[in-house]
Amino acid sequence: MSGKFKPGDLVILNDYGVFLGVDCYEEYVGIVLSKCYNILPQMEDQMNSFYIVYDILLDGELIKMVPQEFMRFYDEEL
């Protein structure tokens, strides 16, 4: 399994970050704490799909199982 991020990468949540319930999610820079791992959704009709997820530290809070699609690399110039 190949992930987009690696431990130590700086990330921010994209617009899907609202689904994590983090207030002002677009203002915080997070750090990836784990290697990628996968989880299977609990939907019977989609048994062949999985999500690549990470554990990240965002505003001093550990958030587990953040889907790769919810993050993007932090760019200082933005």
C-alpha positions in Angstrom: 0.0 0.0 0.0 1.4 3.3 -1.0 0.3 6.5 0.8 0.6 10.1 -0.2 2.0 11.3 3.2 4.7 10.1 5.6 5.3 10.7 9.3 6.5 14.2 9.9 4.7 15.8 6.9 2.9 19.0 7.5 -0.7 19.0 6.4 -3.8 21.0 6.5 -7.4 19.7 6.2 -9.2 20.4 2.9 -12.9 21.2 2.7 -13.7 17.6 3.7 -12.2 18.4 7.1 -15.5 19.7 8.2 -16.6 16.1 8.5 -14.1 15.6 11.3 -15.9 18.1 13.6 -12.8 20.3 14.0 -13.7 24.0 14.5 -11.8 26.3 12.1 -10.1 23.3 10.5 -8.7 25.3 7.7 -6.6 27.5 10.1 -4.5 24.7 11.6 -1.4 23.0 10.4 -1.2 19.4 11.4 1.6 16.9 11.5 1.3 13.3 10.3 2.2 10.9 13.2 1.7 7.5 11.6 2.4 5.6 8.5 -0.6 5.0 6.3 -2.9 2.2 7.1 -6.2 1.0 5.6 -9.6 0.5 7.0 -12.6 -1.2 5.4 -16.0 0.6 5.4 -18.8 -1.2 7.2 -21.0 -1.3 4.1 -21.8 -4.8 2.9 -22.2 -3.8 -0.8 -18.7 -2.3 -1.0 -16.5 -5.0 0.5 -13.7 -4.5 -2.1 -13.1 -0.9 -1.2 -10.9 0.6 1.6 -9.7 3.9 2.8 -6.1 5.0 3.3 -5.9 6.8 6.7 -3.4 8.4 9.0 -3.2 9.6 12.6 -2.4 13.3 12.8 -1.8 15.9 15.5 -3.9 19.0 14.9 -4.0 21.9 17.3 -2.7 19.7 20.1 -5.3 17.0 19.6 -4.6 13.5 18.3 -7.1 12.7 15.5 -7.1 9.1 14.4 -8.1 7.5 11.1 -8.1 10.7 9.0 -8.7 9.7 5.4 -6.0 10.7 2.9 -8.6 12.5 0.8 -9.3 14.9 3.7 -5.8 16.3 3.8 -3.4 18.2 1.6 0.2 19.2 2.0 0.8 22.5 3.8 2.3 25.2 1.6 3.9 28.1 3.5 3.4 30.4 0.5 -0.4 30.3 0.6 
